[in-house]
Amino acid sequence: MEKISEHISYKEGVYSQTALRRGLKNKPNNKQLKCMIEIAELVFEPLREWVGGPIKINSFFRGKALNTAIGGSKTSQHMKGQAMDIDDTFGHKTNAEMYYYIKDNLVFDQMIWEFGDDLNPNWIHVSFVTHRKNRKRLTIAYKDKDGKSRYKHEAKSRTITGALSPTGI
């Protein structure tokens, strides 16, 4: 397989510097690949059309060994091919603009405002499922005073702006 969707190559969907460095195989099975195609077609491609140019995919599929190697969650949707981390590296839209577009216009299971500040996350985690109803769950990732990653779930109707301030956490 060469393409997962019009704008995502198979190589891009499974690429990991950590996997290469550690000699880990990062190959999805047919079920995982099906999930990758679904999120690519139903979330990434409509977003890319709205953005009007390329969007960097920081992480898409992660096999169990790779997910463990990077310290990912044991229940990470990346391991099922249901999640991707995207970034505004190419400058067509900000991560915040993409976040709000997805929130207001697309179906998703979970979206995480990954670190950053009140105005823009460092990247966006977005997931999509087909085996149950997508939750449209909004989460903020932040570092606590000890530097540990923490996650706060947001109400669907609340905007993120101001949520990362000390009074918002």
ZADO-1210 file (C-alpha; in nm, 4 decimals, padded with zeros to 6 digits):
<atoms>
<atom x="00.0000" y="00.0000" z="00.0000" code="MET" pos="1"/>
<atom x="00.1362" y="00.3367" z="-00.0976" code="GLU" pos="2"/>
<atom x="-00.1370" y="00.5722" z="00.0266" code="LYS" pos="3"/>
<atom x="-00.3613" y="00.5837" z="00.3325" code="ILE" pos="4"/>
<atom x="-00.5526" y="00.8771" z="00.1847" code="SER" pos="5"/>
<atom x="-00.5018" y="01.1379" z="-00.0848" code="GLU" pos="6"/>
<atom x="-00.2512" y="01.3370" z="00.1239" code="HIS" pos="7"/>
<atom x="-00.1097" y="01.0745" z="00.3624" code="ILE" pos="8"/>
<atom x="00.1381" y="00.8179" z="00.2393" code="SER" pos="9"/>
<atom x="00.1675" y="00.4822" z="00.4131" code="TYR" pos="10"/>
<atom x="00.5293" y="00.5705" z="00.4961" code="LYS" pos="11"/>
<atom x="00.4179" y="00.8927" z="00.6686" code="GLU" pos="12"/>
<atom x="00.1487" y="00.7054" z="00.8636" code="GLY" pos="13"/>
<atom x="00.3940" y="00.4583" z="01.0181" code="VAL" pos="14"/>
<atom x="00.7070" y="00.6738" z="01.0357" code="TYR" pos="15"/>
<atom x="00.8834" y="00.7042" z="01.3683" code="SER" pos="16"/>
<atom x="01.2369" y="00.8218" z="01.4374" code="GLN" pos="17"/>
<atom x="01.2306" y="00.6237" z="01.7641" code="THR" pos="18"/>
<atom x="01.1265" y="00.3050" z="01.5828" code="ALA" pos="19"/>
<atom x="01.4068" y="00.3486" z="01.3297" code="LEU" pos="20"/>
<atom x="01.6650" y="00.4220" z="01.5985" code="ARG" pos="21"/>
<atom x="01.5622" y="00.1223" z="01.8081" code="ARG" pos="22"/>
<atom x="01.4967" y="-00.1177" z="01.5210" code="GLY" pos="23"/>
<atom x="01.1282" y="-00.1556" z="01.6076" code="LEU" pos="24"/>
<atom x="00.8771" y="-00.2736" z="01.3487" code="LYS" pos="25"/>
<atom x="00.5877" y="-00.0325" z="01.3286" code="ASN" pos="26"/>
<atom x="00.3512" y="-00.2077" z="01.0914" code="LYS" pos="27"/>
<atom x="-00.0275" y="-00.2011" z="01.1366" code="PRO" pos="28"/>
<atom x="-00.2408" y="-00.5104" z="01.0838" code="ASN" pos="29"/>
<atom x="-00.5450" y="-00.4943" z="00.8542" code="ASN" pos="30"/>
<atom x="-00.7826" y="-00.3803" z="01.1307" code="LYS" pos="31"/>
<atom x="-00.5436" y="-00.1033" z="01.2398" code="GLN" pos="32"/>
<atom x="-00.4894" y="00.0024" z="00.8779" code="LEU" pos="33"/>
<atom x="-00.8671" y="00.0224" z="00.8271" code="LYS" pos="34"/>
<atom x="-00.8888" y="00.2568" z="01.1272" code="CYS" pos="35"/>
<atom x="-00.6033" y="00.4680" z="00.9880" code="MET" pos="36"/>
<atom x="-00.7869" y="00.5041" z="00.6582" code="ILE" pos="37"/>
<atom x="-01.1084" y="00.6050" z="00.8382" code="GLU" pos="38"/>
<atom x="-00.9532" y="00.8859" z="01.0446" code="ILE" pos="39"/>
<atom x="-00.7528" y="01.0015" z="00.7428" code="ALA" pos="40"/>
<atom x="-01.0619" y="01.0223" z="00.5206" code="GLU" pos="41"/>
<atom x="-01.3096" y="01.1544" z="00.7772" code="LEU" pos="42"/>
<atom x="-01.0944" y="01.3935" z="00.9826" code="VAL" pos="43"/>
<atom x="-00.7570" y="01.4671" z="00.8222" code="PHE" pos="44"/>
<atom x="-00.8653" y="01.5160" z="00.4593" code="GLU" pos="45"/>
<atom x="-01.1572" y="01.7539" z="00.5363" code="PRO" pos="46"/>
<atom x="-00.9260" y="01.9475" z="00.7694" code="LEU" pos="47"/>
<atom x="-00.6529" y="01.9661" z="00.5066" code="ARG" pos="48"/>
<atom x="-00.9004" y="02.0933" z="00.2492" code="GLU" pos="49"/>
<atom x="-01.0042" y="02.3706" z="00.4908" code="TRP" pos="50"/>
<atom x="-00.6409" y="02.4505" z="00.5804" code="VAL" pos="51"/>
<atom x="-00.5553" y="02.4812" z="00.2112" code="GLY" pos="52"/>
<atom x="-00.2131" y="02.3170" z="00.2346" code="GLY" pos="53"/>
<atom x="-00.0059" y="02.0511" z="00.4074" code="PRO" pos="54"/>
<atom x="-00.0364" y="01.9640" z="00.7760" code="ILE" pos="55"/>
<atom x="00.2487" y="01.7921" z="00.9584" code="LYS" pos="56"/>
<atom x="00.1695" y="01.4574" z="01.1140" code="ILE" pos="57"/>
<atom x="00.3947" y="01.4170" z="01.4178" code="ASN" pos="58"/>
<atom x="00.2639" y="01.0720" z="01.5058" code="SER" pos="59"/>
<atom x="00.0005" y="00.8436" z="01.3590" code="PHE" pos="60"/>
<atom x="00.0215" y="00.4661" z="01.4002" code="PHE" pos="61"/>
<atom x="00.2269" y="00.3337" z="01.6907" code="ARG" pos="62"/>
<atom x="00.2695" y="-00.0377" z="01.7451" code="GLY" pos="63"/>
<atom x="00.2743" y="-00.1556" z="02.1063" code="LYS" pos="64"/>
<atom x="00.6570" y="-00.1738" z="02.1241" code="ALA" pos="65"/>
<atom x="00.6941" y="00.1798" z="01.9865" code="LEU" pos="66"/>
<atom x="00.4223" y="00.3164" z="02.2138" code="ASN" pos="67"/>
<atom x="00.5988" y="00.1619" z="02.5147" code="THR" pos="68"/>
<atom x="00.9357" y="00.2974" z="02.3988" code="ALA" pos="69"/>
<atom x="00.8074" y="00.6553" z="02.3889" code="ILE" pos="70"/>
<atom x="00.6181" y="00.6241" z="02.7176" code="GLY" pos="71"/>
<atom x="00.2728" y="00.6455" z="02.5581" code="GLY" pos="72"/>
<atom x="-00.0488" y="00.5606" z="02.7378" code="SER" pos="73"/>
<atom x="-00.1205" y="00.1878" z="02.7653" code="LYS" pos="74"/>
<atom x="-00.4630" y="00.2590" z="02.6138" code="THR" pos="75"/>
<atom x="-00.3385" y="00.4945" z="02.3403" code="SER" pos="76"/>
<atom x="-00.5645" y="00.5102" z="02.0375" code="GLN" pos="77"/>
<atom x="-00.2470" y="00.5485" z="01.8285" code="HIS" pos="78"/>
<atom x="-00.1921" y="00.1727" z="01.8785" code="MET" pos="79"/>
<atom x="-00.5288" y="00.1018" z="01.7129" code="LYS" pos="80"/>
<atom x="-00.4641" y="00.3395" z="01.4216" code="GLY" pos="81"/>
<atom x="-00.7419" y="00.5653" z="01.5534" code="GLN" pos="82"/>
<atom x="-00.5384" y="00.8747" z="01.6466" code="ALA" pos="83"/>
<atom x="-00.2931" y="01.1217" z="01.5017" code="MET" pos="84"/>
<atom x="-00.0927" y="01.4137" z="01.6341" code="ASP" pos="85"/>
<atom x="-00.0893" y="01.7071" z="01.3945" code="ILE" pos="86"/>
<atom x="00.1016" y="02.0339" z="01.3860" code="ASP" pos="87"/>
<atom x="00.0862" y="02.3662" z="01.1985" code="ASP" pos="88"/>
<atom x="00.4517" y="02.3432" z="01.0938" code="THR" pos="89"/>
<atom x="00.3747" y="02.4681" z="00.7406" code="PHE" pos="90"/>
<atom x="00.2014" y="02.7845" z="00.8655" code="GLY" pos="91"/>
<atom x="-00.1238" y="02.7710" z="00.6677" code="HIS" pos="92"/>
<atom x="-00.3325" y="02.7785" z="00.9878" code="LYS" pos="93"/>
<atom x="-00.2369" y="02.7781" z="01.3560" code="THR" pos="94"/>
<atom x="-00.2857" y="02.4731" z="01.5747" code="ASN" pos="95"/>
<atom x="-00.5583" y="02.6678" z="01.7587" code="ALA" pos="96"/>
<atom x="-00.7397" y="02.7428" z="01.4322" code="GLU" pos="97"/>
<atom x="-00.7240" y="02.3752" z="01.3345" code="MET" pos="98"/>
<atom x="-00.8426" y="02.2735" z="01.6831" code="TYR" pos="99"/>
<atom x="-01.1485" y="02.4972" z="01.6644" code="TYR" pos="100"/>
<atom x="-01.2254" y="02.3930" z="01.3070" code="TYR" pos="101"/>
<atom x="-01.2244" y="02.0249" z="01.4058" code="ILE" pos="102"/>
<atom x="-01.4261" y="02.0999" z="01.7214" code="LYS" pos="103"/>
<atom x="-01.6935" y="02.2939" z="01.5325" code="ASP" pos="104"/>
<atom x="-01.7094" y="02.1058" z="01.2017" code="ASN" pos="105"/>
<atom x="-01.5895" y="01.7451" z="01.2215" code="LEU" pos="106"/>
<atom x="-01.6770" y="01.4283" z="01.4077" code="VAL" pos="107"/>
<atom x="-01.4018" y="01.3054" z="01.6421" code="PHE" pos="108"/>
<atom x="-01.3707" y="01.0852" z="01.9478" code="ASP" pos="109"/>
<atom x="-01.1159" y="01.2836" z="02.1483" code="GLN" pos="110"/>
<atom x="-00.9133" y="01.5954" z="02.0853" code="MET" pos="111"/>
<atom x="-00.6297" y="01.7096" z="02.3088" code="ILE" pos="112"/>
<atom x="-00.4899" y="02.0643" z="02.3216" code="TRP" pos="113"/>
<atom x="-00.1310" y="01.9470" z="02.3759" code="GLU" pos="114"/>
<atom x="00.0588" y="02.1829" z="02.6039" code="PHE" pos="115"/>
<atom x="00.1438" y="02.5243" z="02.4562" code="GLY" pos="116"/>
<atom x="-00.0414" y="02.8197" z="02.6055" code="ASP" pos="117"/>
<atom x="-00.3882" y="02.9778" z="02.6117" code="ASP" pos="118"/>
<atom x="-00.3541" y="03.0949" z="02.2534" code="LEU" pos="119"/>
<atom x="-00.2054" y="02.7938" z="02.0741" code="ASN" pos="120"/>
<atom x="-00.1249" y="02.4318" z="02.1595" code="PRO" pos="121"/>
<atom x="00.2146" y="02.2878" z="02.0673" code="ASN" pos="122"/>
<atom x="00.0262" y="02.0251" z="01.8647" code="TRP" pos="123"/>
<atom x="-00.3188" y="01.8628" z="01.8485" code="ILE" pos="124"/>
<atom x="-00.4048" y="01.5008" z="01.9217" code="HIS" pos="125"/>
<atom x="-00.7247" y="01.3907" z="01.7482" code="VAL" pos="126"/>
<atom x="-00.8899" y="01.0480" z="01.7367" code="SER" pos="127"/>
<atom x="-01.1836" y="00.8886" z="01.5555" code="PHE" pos="128"/>
<atom x="-01.3644" y="00.5565" z="01.6062" code="VAL" pos="129"/>
<atom x="-01.6274" y="00.3585" z="01.4176" code="THR" pos="130"/>
<atom x="-01.7086" y="00.0802" z="01.6667" code="HIS" pos="131"/>
<atom x="-01.9115" y="00.3161" z="01.8895" code="ARG" pos="132"/>
<atom x="-02.0348" y="00.6751" z="01.8927" code="LYS" pos="133"/>
<atom x="-01.7550" y="00.9334" z="01.8860" code="ASN" pos="134"/>
<atom x="-01.7512" y="01.1220" z="02.2183" code="ARG" pos="135"/>
<atom x="-01.6263" y="01.4632" z="02.0985" code="LYS" pos="136"/>
<atom x="-01.4228" y="01.4690" z="02.4203" code="ARG" pos="137"/>
<atom x="-01.2046" y="01.7776" z="02.4703" code="LEU" pos="138"/>
<atom x="-00.8944" y="01.7547" z="02.6866" code="THR" pos="139"/>
<atom x="-00.6118" y="01.9903" z="02.7785" code="ILE" pos="140"/>
<atom x="-00.2603" y="01.8569" z="02.8408" code="ALA" pos="141"/>
<atom x="-00.0461" y="02.0708" z="03.0691" code="TYR" pos="142"/>
<atom x="00.2522" y="02.0438" z="03.3000" code="LYS" pos="143"/>
<atom x="00.1925" y="02.0760" z="03.6740" code="ASP" pos="144"/>
<atom x="00.4262" y="02.2693" z="03.9047" code="LYS" pos="145"/>
<atom x="00.6524" y="01.9603" z="03.9281" code="ASP" pos="146"/>
<atom x="00.6756" y="01.9277" z="03.5484" code="GLY" pos="147"/>
<atom x="00.4513" y="01.6201" z="03.5314" code="LYS" pos="148"/>
<atom x="00.2035" y="01.5912" z="03.2437" code="SER" pos="149"/>
<atom x="-00.1576" y="01.6274" z="03.3515" code="ARG" pos="150"/>
<atom x="-00.4850" y="01.6101" z="03.1589" code="TYR" pos="151"/>
<atom x="-00.8022" y="01.8050" z="03.2211" code="LYS" pos="152"/>
<atom x="-01.1290" y="01.7245" z="03.0434" code="HIS" pos="153"/>
<atom x="-01.3310" y="02.0190" z="02.9202" code="GLU" pos="154"/>
<atom x="-01.7031" y="02.0708" z="02.8713" code="ALA" pos="155"/>
<atom x="-01.7960" y="02.0383" z="02.5039" code="LYS" pos="156"/>
<atom x="-01.9335" y="02.3912" z="02.4850" code="SER" pos="157"/>
<atom x="-01.6465" y="02.5712" z="02.6600" code="ARG" pos="158"/>
<atom x="-01.3726" y="02.7335" z="02.4598" code="THR" pos="159"/>
<atom x="-01.0146" y="02.6592" z="02.5532" code="ILE" pos="160"/>
<atom x="-00.9010" y="03.0224" z="02.5764" code="THR" pos="161"/>
<atom x="-00.8072" y="03.0963" z="02.9366" code="GLY" pos="162"/>
<atom x="-00.8164" y="02.7306" z="03.0373" code="ALA" pos="163"/>
<atom x="-00.4409" y="02.7057" z="03.0827" code="LEU" pos="164"/>
<atom x="-00.4159" y="02.9977" z="03.3190" code="SER" pos="165"/>
<atom x="-00.3547" y="02.9131" z="03.6851" code="PRO" pos="166"/>
<atom x="-00.7184" y="02.9792" z="03.7682" code="THR" pos="167"/>
<atom x="-00.8360" y="02.7558" z="03.4855" code="GLY" pos="168"/>
<atom x="-00.6499" y="02.4465" z="03.6054" code="ILE" pos="169"/>
</atoms>
